Amino acid sequence: MFDILKVRPELLGFGCDENTALVVDGDNARVIGATYCLFYDGGFWSREGSAEKNLPPSNQRFYFLRAGDRYNLATRKVVA
């Protein structure tokens, strides 16, 4: 995914694990299922915070959203 997004940085990268899905309604996506969906948008978000994490370069960060978490596809932000 990183190689594709280097060439097309305007795209949003995401993938969902088995038994997990995104329910999309307009610009809003909600994770349902057993595990996680991973999002890569060139930014960073963590429910635990990032002050003490050893993070990769900002152009290689992605994050996990679990069942019930929401993401706005238009703003490319996690909805708290």
PDB file as gemmi writes it, atoms N, CA and C in Angstrom:
CRYST1    1.000    1.000    1.000  90.00  90.00  90.00 P 1                      
ATOM      1  N   MET A   1       0.822  -1.185   0.000  1.00  0.00           N  
ATOM      2  CA  MET A   1       0.000   0.000   0.000  1.00  0.00           C  
ATOM      3  C   MET A   1       0.868   1.252   0.000  1.00  0.00           C  
ATOM      4  N   PHE A   2       1.971   1.242   0.760  1.00  0.00           N  
ATOM      5  CA  PHE A   2       2.818   2.430   0.825  1.00  0.00           C  
ATOM      6  C   PHE A   2       3.369   2.802  -0.549  1.00  0.00           C  
ATOM      7  N   ASP A   3       3.737   1.804  -1.352  1.00  0.00           N  
ATOM      8  CA  ASP A   3       4.274   2.088  -2.687  1.00  0.00           C  
ATOM      9  C   ASP A   3       3.231   2.774  -3.570  1.00  0.00           C  
ATOM     10  N   ILE A   4       1.991   2.306  -3.501  1.00  0.00           N  
ATOM     11  CA  ILE A   4       0.921   2.921  -4.292  1.00  0.00           C  
ATOM     12  C   ILE A   4       0.669   4.351  -3.831  1.00  0.00           C  
ATOM     13  N   LEU A   5       0.622   4.558  -2.516  1.00  0.00           N  
ATOM     14  CA  LEU A   5       0.320   5.887  -1.995  1.00  0.00           C  
ATOM     15  C   LEU A   5       1.470   6.867  -2.174  1.00  0.00           C  
ATOM     16  N   LYS A   6       2.669   6.374  -2.406  1.00  0.00           N  
ATOM     17  CA  LYS A   6       3.771   7.279  -2.758  1.00  0.00           C  
ATOM     18  C   LYS A   6       3.509   7.908  -4.124  1.00  0.00           C  
ATOM     19  N   VAL A   7       2.960   7.118  -5.033  1.00  0.00           N  
ATOM     20  CA  VAL A   7       2.663   7.588  -6.382  1.00  0.00           C  
ATOM     21  C   VAL A   7       1.349   8.363  -6.420  1.00  0.00           C  
ATOM     22  N   ARG A   8       0.387   7.962  -5.607  1.00  0.00           N  
ATOM     23  CA  ARG A   8      -0.948   8.582  -5.579  1.00  0.00           C  
ATOM     24  C   ARG A   8      -1.304   9.002  -4.150  1.00  0.00           C  
ATOM     25  N   PRO A   9      -0.642  10.031  -3.596  1.00  0.00           N  
ATOM     26  CA  PRO A   9      -0.851  10.406  -2.195  1.00  0.00           C  
ATOM     27  C   PRO A   9      -2.244  10.925  -1.880  1.00  0.00           C  
ATOM     28  N   GLU A  10      -3.029  11.240  -2.885  1.00  0.00           N  
ATOM     29  CA  GLU A  10      -4.390  11.718  -2.636  1.00  0.00           C  
ATOM     30  C   GLU A  10      -5.342  10.581  -2.256  1.00  0.00           C  
ATOM     31  N   LEU A  11      -4.918   9.328  -2.463  1.00  0.00           N  
ATOM     32  CA  LEU A  11      -5.764   8.184  -2.140  1.00  0.00           C  
ATOM     33  C   LEU A  11      -5.717   7.880  -0.647  1.00  0.00           C  
ATOM     34  N   LEU A  12      -6.757   7.244  -0.164  1.00  0.00           N  
ATOM     35  CA  LEU A  12      -6.831   6.768   1.209  1.00  0.00           C  
ATOM     36  C   LEU A  12      -6.603   5.269   1.189  1.00  0.00           C  
ATOM     37  N   GLY A  13      -5.701   4.797   2.027  1.00  0.00           N  
ATOM     38  CA  GLY A  13      -5.443   3.365   2.101  1.00  0.00           C  
ATOM     39  C   GLY A  13      -6.111   2.767   3.329  1.00  0.00           C  
ATOM     40  N   PHE A  14      -6.781   1.636   3.145  1.00  0.00           N  
ATOM     41  CA  PHE A  14      -7.339   0.921   4.290  1.00  0.00           C  
ATOM     42  C   PHE A  14      -7.496  -0.544   3.949  1.00  0.00           C  
ATOM     43  N   GLY A  15      -7.517  -1.339   4.963  1.00  0.00           N  
ATOM     44  CA  GLY A  15      -7.737  -2.770   4.816  1.00  0.00           C  
ATOM     45  C   GLY A  15      -8.394  -3.291   6.073  1.00  0.00           C  
ATOM     46  N   CYS A  16      -9.258  -4.277   5.912  1.00  0.00           N  
ATOM     47  CA  CYS A  16      -9.961  -4.853   7.061  1.00  0.00           C  
ATOM     48  C   CYS A  16      -9.572  -6.313   7.222  1.00  0.00           C  
ATOM     49  N   ASP A  17      -9.420  -6.736   8.460  1.00  0.00           N  
ATOM     50  CA  ASP A  17      -9.100  -8.113   8.788  1.00  0.00           C  
ATOM     51  C   ASP A  17     -10.320  -8.999   8.502  1.00  0.00           C  
ATOM     52  N   GLU A  18     -10.104 -10.306   8.553  1.00  0.00           N  
ATOM     53  CA  GLU A  18     -11.210 -11.243   8.369  1.00  0.00           C  
ATOM     54  C   GLU A  18     -12.295 -10.991   9.408  1.00  0.00           C  
ATOM     55  N   ASN A  19     -13.526 -11.232   9.023  1.00  0.00           N  
ATOM     56  CA  ASN A  19     -14.689 -11.063   9.901  1.00  0.00           C  
ATOM     57  C   ASN A  19     -14.841  -9.632  10.400  1.00  0.00           C  
ATOM     58  N   THR A  20     -14.338  -8.682   9.631  1.00  0.00           N  
ATOM     59  CA  THR A  20     -14.430  -7.266   9.976  1.00  0.00           C  
ATOM     60  C   THR A  20     -14.767  -6.500   8.706  1.00  0.00           C  
ATOM     61  N   ALA A  21     -15.532  -5.419   8.840  1.00  0.00           N  
ATOM     62  CA  ALA A  21     -15.947  -4.656   7.663  1.00  0.00           C  
ATOM     63  C   ALA A  21     -16.139  -3.194   8.025  1.00  0.00           C  
ATOM     64  N   LEU A  22     -16.232  -2.378   6.976  1.00  0.00           N  
ATOM     65  CA  LEU A  22     -16.603  -0.974   7.114  1.00  0.00           C  
ATOM     66  C   LEU A  22     -18.022  -0.811   6.606  1.00  0.00           C  
ATOM     67  N   VAL A  23     -18.843  -0.140   7.390  1.00  0.00           N  
ATOM     68  CA  VAL A  23     -20.181   0.245   6.946  1.00  0.00           C  
ATOM     69  C   VAL A  23     -20.063   1.712   6.573  1.00  0.00           C  
ATOM     70  N   VAL A  24     -20.305   2.017   5.298  1.00  0.00           N  
ATOM     71  CA  VAL A  24     -20.147   3.385   4.803  1.00  0.00           C  
ATOM     72  C   VAL A  24     -21.516   3.987   4.531  1.00  0.00           C  
ATOM     73  N   ASP A  25     -21.728   5.183   5.099  1.00  0.00           N  
ATOM     74  CA  ASP A  25     -22.959   5.945   4.894  1.00  0.00           C  
ATOM     75  C   ASP A  25     -22.536   7.369   4.579  1.00  0.00           C  
ATOM     76  N   GLY A  26     -22.547   7.734   3.299  1.00  0.00           N  
ATOM     77  CA  GLY A  26     -22.063   9.046   2.885  1.00  0.00           C  
ATOM     78  C   GLY A  26     -20.568   9.150   3.134  1.00  0.00           C  
ATOM     79  N   ASP A  27     -20.162  10.121   3.934  1.00  0.00           N  
ATOM     80  CA  ASP A  27     -18.745  10.310   4.252  1.00  0.00           C  
ATOM     81  C   ASP A  27     -18.331   9.585   5.521  1.00  0.00           C  
ATOM     82  N   ASN A  28     -19.264   8.906   6.165  1.00  0.00           N  
ATOM     83  CA  ASN A  28     -18.973   8.274   7.450  1.00  0.00           C  
ATOM     84  C   ASN A  28     -18.787   6.773   7.296  1.00  0.00           C  
ATOM     85  N   ALA A  29     -17.700   6.275   7.902  1.00  0.00           N  
ATOM     86  CA  ALA A  29     -17.425   4.840   7.901  1.00  0.00           C  
ATOM     87  C   ALA A  29     -17.372   4.371   9.352  1.00  0.00           C  
ATOM     88  N   ARG A  30     -17.977   3.218   9.607  1.00  0.00           N  
ATOM     89  CA  ARG A  30     -17.981   2.637  10.949  1.00  0.00           C  
ATOM     90  C   ARG A  30     -17.481   1.200  10.852  1.00  0.00           C  
ATOM     91  N   VAL A  31     -16.577   0.843  11.755  1.00  0.00           N  
ATOM     92  CA  VAL A  31     -16.015  -0.507  11.770  1.00  0.00           C  
ATOM     93  C   VAL A  31     -16.961  -1.426  12.526  1.00  0.00           C  
ATOM     94  N   ILE A  32     -17.238  -2.589  11.918  1.00  0.00           N  
ATOM     95  CA  ILE A  32     -18.014  -3.626  12.594  1.00  0.00           C  
ATOM     96  C   ILE A  32     -17.243  -4.932  12.476  1.00  0.00           C  
ATOM     97  N   GLY A  33     -17.501  -5.852  13.382  1.00  0.00           N  
ATOM     98  CA  GLY A  33     -16.915  -7.169  13.278  1.00  0.00           C  
ATOM     99  C   GLY A  33     -15.976  -7.520  14.416  1.00  0.00           C  
ATOM    100  N   ALA A  34     -15.160  -8.537  14.154  1.00  0.00           N  
ATOM    101  CA  ALA A  34     -14.379  -9.184  15.208  1.00  0.00           C  
ATOM    102  C   ALA A  34     -13.061  -8.492  15.547  1.00  0.00           C  
ATOM    103  N   THR A  35     -12.410  -7.850  14.571  1.00  0.00           N  
ATOM    104  CA  THR A  35     -11.069  -7.331  14.857  1.00  0.00           C  
ATOM    105  C   THR A  35     -10.917  -5.876  14.427  1.00  0.00           C  
ATOM    106  N   TYR A  36     -10.058  -5.600  13.456  1.00  0.00           N  
ATOM    107  CA  TYR A  36      -9.667  -4.234  13.130  1.00  0.00           C  
ATOM    108  C   TYR A  36      -9.716  -3.936  11.636  1.00  0.00           C  
ATOM    109  N   CYS A  37      -9.840  -2.643  11.332  1.00  0.00           N  
ATOM    110  CA  CYS A  37      -9.530  -2.111  10.010  1.00  0.00           C  
ATOM    111  C   CYS A  37      -8.337  -1.185  10.194  1.00  0.00           C  
ATOM    112  N   LEU A  38      -7.409  -1.238   9.269  1.00  0.00           N  
ATOM    113  CA  LEU A  38      -6.243  -0.365   9.305  1.00  0.00           C  
ATOM    114  C   LEU A  38      -6.456   0.762   8.317  1.00  0.00           C  
ATOM    115  N   PHE A  39      -6.123   1.982   8.723  1.00  0.00           N  
ATOM    116  CA  PHE A  39      -6.242   3.154   7.866  1.00  0.00           C  
ATOM    117  C   PHE A  39      -4.876   3.796   7.700  1.00  0.00           C  
ATOM    118  N   TYR A  40      -4.601   4.219   6.491  1.00  0.00           N  
ATOM    119  CA  TYR A  40      -3.390   4.977   6.220  1.00  0.00           C  
ATOM    120  C   TYR A  40      -3.793   6.218   5.438  1.00  0.00           C  
ATOM    121  N   ASP A  41      -3.602   7.377   6.043  1.00  0.00           N  
ATOM    122  CA  ASP A  41      -3.959   8.627   5.368  1.00  0.00           C  
ATOM    123  C   ASP A  41      -2.843   9.651   5.444  1.00  0.00           C  
ATOM    124  N   GLY A  42      -1.664   9.222   5.864  1.00  0.00           N  
ATOM    125  CA  GLY A  42      -0.542  10.144   5.987  1.00  0.00           C  
ATOM    126  C   GLY A  42      -0.522  10.890   7.306  1.00  0.00           C  
ATOM    127  N   GLY A  43      -1.523  10.632   8.165  1.00  0.00           N  
ATOM    128  CA  GLY A  43      -1.583  11.283   9.467  1.00  0.00           C  
ATOM    129  C   GLY A  43      -1.360  10.286  10.576  1.00  0.00           C  
ATOM    130  N   PHE A  44      -1.791  10.629  11.778  1.00  0.00           N  
ATOM    131  CA  PHE A  44      -1.661   9.706  12.895  1.00  0.00           C  
ATOM    132  C   PHE A  44      -2.757   9.964  13.904  1.00  0.00           C  
ATOM    133  N   TRP A  45      -3.293   8.886  14.461  1.00  0.00           N  
ATOM    134  CA  TRP A  45      -4.271   8.954  15.529  1.00  0.00           C  
ATOM    135  C   TRP A  45      -4.083   7.726  16.396  1.00  0.00           C  
ATOM    136  N   SER A  46      -4.228   7.876  17.705  1.00  0.00           N  
ATOM    137  CA  SER A  46      -4.159   6.740  18.614  1.00  0.00           C  
ATOM    138  C   SER A  46      -5.040   7.009  19.807  1.00  0.00           C  
ATOM    139  N   ARG A  47      -5.857   6.024  20.183  1.00  0.00           N  
ATOM    140  CA  ARG A  47      -6.710   6.228  21.358  1.00  0.00           C  
ATOM    141  C   ARG A  47      -5.873   6.266  22.621  1.00  0.00           C  
ATOM    142  N   GLU A  48      -4.639   5.734  22.591  1.00  0.00           N  
ATOM    143  CA  GLU A  48      -3.762   5.754  23.753  1.00  0.00           C  
ATOM    144  C   GLU A  48      -2.831   6.959  23.759  1.00  0.00           C  
ATOM    145  N   GLY A  49      -2.801   7.750  22.704  1.00  0.00           N  
ATOM    146  CA  GLY A  49      -1.882   8.882  22.623  1.00  0.00           C  
ATOM    147  C   GLY A  49      -0.566   8.455  21.998  1.00  0.00           C  
ATOM    148  N   SER A  50       0.280   9.417  21.709  1.00  0.00           N  
ATOM    149  CA  SER A  50       1.514   9.089  21.004  1.00  0.00           C  
ATOM    150  C   SER A  50       2.762   9.701  21.630  1.00  0.00           C  
ATOM    151  N   ALA A  51       2.643  10.333  22.780  1.00  0.00           N  
ATOM    152  CA  ALA A  51       3.768  11.054  23.364  1.00  0.00           C  
ATOM    153  C   ALA A  51       4.981  10.166  23.630  1.00  0.00           C  
ATOM    154  N   GLU A  52       4.761   8.912  24.013  1.00  0.00           N  
ATOM    155  CA  GLU A  52       5.888   8.051  24.366  1.00  0.00           C  
ATOM    156  C   GLU A  52       6.088   6.904  23.385  1.00  0.00           C  
ATOM    157  N   LYS A  53       5.512   6.993  22.230  1.00  0.00           N  
ATOM    158  CA  LYS A  53       5.652   5.922  21.247  1.00  0.00           C  
ATOM    159  C   LYS A  53       6.819   6.208  20.303  1.00  0.00           C  
ATOM    160  N   ASN A  54       7.513   5.173  19.890  1.00  0.00           N  
ATOM    161  CA  ASN A  54       8.557   5.286  18.890  1.00  0.00           C  
ATOM    162  C   ASN A  54       7.887   5.097  17.527  1.00  0.00           C  
ATOM    163  N   LEU A  55       7.546   6.183  16.872  1.00  0.00           N  
ATOM    164  CA  LEU A  55       6.754   6.134  15.646  1.00  0.00           C  
ATOM    165  C   LEU A  55       7.639   6.120  14.406  1.00  0.00           C  
ATOM    166  N   PRO A  56       7.160   5.475  13.340  1.00  0.00           N  
ATOM    167  CA  PRO A  56       7.870   5.544  12.059  1.00  0.00           C  
ATOM    168  C   PRO A  56       7.723   6.944  11.465  1.00  0.00           C  
ATOM    169  N   PRO A  57       8.405   7.208  10.366  1.00  0.00           N  
ATOM    170  CA  PRO A  57       8.252   8.515   9.714  1.00  0.00           C  
ATOM    171  C   PRO A  57       6.785   8.800   9.404  1.00  0.00           C  
ATOM    172  N   SER A  58       6.417  10.077   9.378  1.00  0.00           N  
ATOM    173  CA  SER A  58       5.005  10.444   9.223  1.00  0.00           C  
ATOM    174  C   SER A  58       4.394   9.937   7.930  1.00  0.00           C  
ATOM    175  N   ASN A  59       5.183   9.693   6.903  1.00  0.00           N  
ATOM    176  CA  ASN A  59       4.625   9.195   5.647  1.00  0.00           C  
ATOM    177  C   ASN A  59       4.455   7.677   5.647  1.00  0.00           C  
ATOM    178  N   GLN A  60       4.696   7.026   6.787  1.00  0.00           N  
ATOM    179  CA  GLN A  60       4.534   5.572   6.870  1.00  0.00           C  
ATOM    180  C   GLN A  60       3.692   5.157   8.073  1.00  0.00           C  
ATOM    181  N   ARG A  61       2.851   6.038   8.557  1.00  0.00           N  
ATOM    182  CA  ARG A  61       2.027   5.725   9.730  1.00  0.00           C  
ATOM    183  C   ARG A  61       0.634   5.266   9.319  1.00  0.00           C  
ATOM    184  N   PHE A  62       0.148   4.303  10.039  1.00  0.00           N  
ATOM    185  CA  PHE A  62      -1.233   3.876   9.869  1.00  0.00           C  
ATOM    186  C   PHE A  62      -1.760   3.524  11.254  1.00  0.00           C  
ATOM    187  N   TYR A  63      -3.045   3.341  11.365  1.00  0.00           N  
ATOM    188  CA  TYR A  63      -3.618   3.045  12.666  1.00  0.00           C  
ATOM    189  C   TYR A  63      -4.765   2.059  12.555  1.00  0.00           C  
ATOM    190  N   PHE A  64      -5.058   1.450  13.678  1.00  0.00           N  
ATOM    191  CA  PHE A  64      -6.077   0.426  13.779  1.00  0.00           C  
ATOM    192  C   PHE A  64      -7.352   1.022  14.363  1.00  0.00           C  
ATOM    193  N   LEU A  65      -8.475   0.742  13.721  1.00  0.00           N  
ATOM    194  CA  LEU A  65      -9.778   1.091  14.276  1.00  0.00           C  
ATOM    195  C   LEU A  65     -10.518  -0.209  14.538  1.00  0.00           C  
ATOM    196  N   ARG A  66     -11.119  -0.313  15.706  1.00  0.00           N  
ATOM    197  CA  ARG A  66     -11.818  -1.539  16.076  1.00  0.00           C  
ATOM    198  C   ARG A  66     -13.328  -1.327  16.001  1.00  0.00           C  
ATOM    199  N   ALA A  67     -14.056  -2.381  16.247  1.00  0.00           N  
ATOM    200  CA  ALA A  67     -15.520  -2.338  16.152  1.00  0.00           C  
ATOM    201  C   ALA A  67     -16.079  -1.153  16.932  1.00  0.00           C  
ATOM    202  N   GLY A  68     -16.928  -0.372  16.262  1.00  0.00           N  
ATOM    203  CA  GLY A  68     -17.552   0.797  16.862  1.00  0.00           C  
ATOM    204  C   GLY A  68     -16.834   2.101  16.551  1.00  0.00           C  
ATOM    205  N   ASP A  69     -15.551   2.034  16.187  1.00  0.00           N  
ATOM    206  CA  ASP A  69     -14.824   3.248  15.832  1.00  0.00           C  
ATOM    207  C   ASP A  69     -15.347   3.786  14.515  1.00  0.00           C  
ATOM    208  N   ARG A  70     -15.277   5.116  14.380  1.00  0.00           N  
ATOM    209  CA  ARG A  70     -15.805   5.785  13.184  1.00  0.00           C  
ATOM    210  C   ARG A  70     -14.718   6.640  12.539  1.00  0.00           C  
ATOM    211  N   TYR A  71     -14.843   6.800  11.234  1.00  0.00           N  
ATOM    212  CA  TYR A  71     -13.879   7.563  10.458  1.00  0.00           C  
ATOM    213  C   TYR A  71     -14.632   8.388   9.431  1.00  0.00           C  
ATOM    214  N   ASN A  72     -14.292   9.676   9.317  1.00  0.00           N  
ATOM    215  CA  ASN A  72     -14.922  10.533   8.317  1.00  0.00           C  
ATOM    216  C   ASN A  72     -14.066  10.504   7.055  1.00  0.00           C  
ATOM    217  N   LEU A  73     -14.610   9.983   5.982  1.00  0.00           N  
ATOM    218  CA  LEU A  73     -13.877   9.821   4.734  1.00  0.00           C  
ATOM    219  C   LEU A  73     -13.573  11.154   4.052  1.00  0.00           C  
ATOM    220  N   ALA A  74     -14.408  12.171   4.278  1.00  0.00           N  
ATOM    221  CA  ALA A  74     -14.195  13.485   3.652  1.00  0.00           C  
ATOM    222  C   ALA A  74     -13.078  14.252   4.348  1.00  0.00           C  
ATOM    223  N   THR A  75     -13.088  14.252   5.672  1.00  0.00           N  
ATOM    224  CA  THR A  75     -12.076  15.005   6.423  1.00  0.00           C  
ATOM    225  C   THR A  75     -10.834  14.162   6.721  1.00  0.00           C  
ATOM    226  N   ARG A  76     -10.960  12.844   6.510  1.00  0.00           N  
ATOM    227  CA  ARG A  76      -9.873  11.897   6.820  1.00  0.00           C  
ATOM    228  C   ARG A  76      -9.446  12.019   8.273  1.00  0.00           C  
ATOM    229  N   LYS A  77     -10.438  11.980   9.144  1.00  0.00           N  
ATOM    230  CA  LYS A  77     -10.202  12.069  10.581  1.00  0.00           C  
ATOM    231  C   LYS A  77     -11.027  11.014  11.300  1.00  0.00           C  
ATOM    232  N   VAL A  78     -10.468  10.501  12.394  1.00  0.00           N  
ATOM    233  CA  VAL A  78     -11.229   9.630  13.271  1.00  0.00           C  
ATOM    234  C   VAL A  78     -12.267  10.481  13.993  1.00  0.00           C  
ATOM    235  N   VAL A  79     -13.482   9.957  14.093  1.00  0.00           N  
ATOM    236  CA  VAL A  79     -14.564  10.658  14.778  1.00  0.00           C  
ATOM    237  C   VAL A  79     -14.568  10.176  16.220  1.00  0.00           C  
ATOM    238  N   ALA A  80     -14.348  11.103  17.145  1.00  0.00           N  
ATOM    239  CA  ALA A  80     -14.281  10.741  18.569  1.00  0.00           C  
ATOM    240  C   ALA A  80     -15.650  10.465  19.126  1.00  0.00           C  
TER     241      ALA A  80                                                      
END                                                                             
